[in-house]
Amino acid sequence: MITKLLNRLNALYPMSEALTDKITSVTRIIDYPKKAFLLRDGEVCDQACMVVNGLARAYYINEERDITSRFMDEGFIITSWISYYHQKPGDEFIEAMEETTLACIHYRDIQSLYKEFPDFNIIGRKQTEYSLYLAEQRTRMLRKQTAEEKYKFFLDNHPDLMQRVPLKYIATYLGMNEETLSRIRSKYHKGK
């Protein structure tokens, strides 16, 4: 299980044997059943995890509706960035949508890795850049695209999730209601 995490990190920047051994020693493998909460509103996000197997959804509550902010499947790094960065309680929920296995490293261990292994800072920077890229991509999609373009964006960027995620969650991720998404989806697939 930890091999998948090590491969993911090595793809960002080649790790020394000492760094690999240290990461191996501080990483915990955690299994969550479907619908289990990895994080709740009001909790501090004190770890970063990679999805080894499964799928999770991050969301927040706005006017009594839950709004999906991210889907995190195999290879994705899970954390609640605002809470993680400040080490203060956040307003986000992260829930397993399937049986999910995570490889997790505690915040304090990540900070120690940065101090002890300067190369790990490169890995952290590259991961942060990738996370910012994904966030900017989604922000542009929400602000600039039509409903049809949003649906195509989702298909292009998350084709396998259409079979794994209920439509109501995809709709909130795309910033529309479920009825609109159903209509667009039907129209889109009729034209193919």
N, C-alpha and C positions, 0 to 999 in steps of 0.2 A: 504493500500500500504506500509506504513512504517513498518508494522508487518513483512513483508518479510525481510527487512533489519535487524530489531532487532533479528529475528530468526537466520539469517546468522551470525551476530556478536556474539550472545549467544552461537552458536555452536563452535566458536573459543575459547571463555572463558566466563563463566557465569558473567553477568553484574548485578551490584547493581541497585536498583530502582532509585537512584539519577542519575547514569550514563545513564540509560535508558531514564529518563525524559529529561536530557540534550541533548542527541542525538536526541530525538524526537523534541525538540524545535529548533535545528539548521539544521534539514534536510528539504530540499525542494524537492517536487515531481515535476518533469518536464516531459512533454510529447513532443516527437519529431515526426514529420511526416516522412514517408519513404523518404530517400535521403537527409535529413537535416544533416548539419554538426554540430557535438558536439564540434569539435575542428578543426582548420585549421593550416596548416603550417605557422609559424611566430607568432602564438598566445601563450600566457602563459597558461599552464594547471593549473588552480587555484582551482580545486575541484576534489574530488574522488567520484564516483557514483557507485551504484549497479544497475544492470539491473533488474528491477522488471518484466517487460514484454518486449519482442522484441529481436532485434538482431542488433549489431553494428559491424563495421569492422574498424580496425586500419590499415593504410598503409602509405607509404612514396613514393616519386617519385625518381627514379634512372634512369638516361639516358632516360628520357621522358616516362618511364613505371612505372605504380604503382605496388608496391610490398606489398602484404598483410602480416602484421606482427602478427595480432591476430584477431580472431573472438570472440565476447563477447555476450553470450546469458544469459538467465535468471540465476540470482545468481552470475554472474561474476562481479568483481569489475573493473570498467573502470577508467583508468587514463593514461596519457602519462608520463611514469615514469621519463624520463630524464628531461623533462620540469617541472614536478611537484616537483621533488627533488630540483632542482636549482631555481625554480620560475623565469625562463627565457624562452624566446620564443623557441619553439621546431620546429622540421621539420616533424611532423607527422600530418596526417589527421585522424579524427575519424568520421565516417559517419553512420547514421542509415540505416540499410538495410531493415527494416520493421518499421511499427509504433512502437515506442519504448518509454517506460516509465522508468525513472530513479529516484532513490532516491539519492540525492546529498548533500554532506557536503563540505563547502568551506575549503580551505587550512588553513586559520587562525583559523577556528573553530576546525579543527582536532588538530592543534598545542595546542590550549587552552585545549582540552580534554586530551591531553597527560600530560599537566601540572597539571590540576585540578584533574584528576582521574588516579592514577598510574596503576590501572588495565587495563586501555585502552591501555597502552603501550604493554601489553601482546597481546591484540587483534591485534594491529598494527604490532607487530613482527611476529605473526603467519600468518597474511595476507601477509606480505612481504616474509616470507619463502615460502609460497605457490606460490606466484608469481614468485619467483626465481626458484622454482622447475619446474613450467610450462615452463619458459624461457629456462632452461637447457635441459629439455625434447625435446623441439623444436630444439634447437641448435644441440643436438646429432642426432636427426632425419635428419636434413639437411646435416650434415657432414658425417655421418657414413652409412646411409642406401641407398639401391638401390631405383630406382624409384618405383618398385613394393612394397618394404617394406614401403616406405613413404606413399603410398596409403593405405596400410593396417593399418599403424599407424593412419591415419586420420579416417578411418572407426572405429577402436577400440576406439579412444578417442573422436570422434565427430560424432557418427552415425546419429543423427538427423539432422545435418547440411547439409548432402548430398541433402536433399529435400528443404532446405531453402536458399542455397547459390549457385549462378551461378558458373559453372565449371571454368570459367576464373579466378575467385578469389581464388578458391581452388588450382588451378594450381600454381599461384604465391606464395601462402602460402607454398606449398610443394617444391618450387624452381624448377619448370619445366614449359614448355609451355603447352598450352591447348591441342594441338594435341597429345603430349606424354601422358598426363593424360587420354584423351579419349581412346587411344589405350590400355593403361594399364587397365583402367576400364572395357572395353569391354572384354579383355582377362581374367581378374579376374572373372567376373561374368559368363563367358562361362564355366569356370572350376568348378563352384559350382553346 
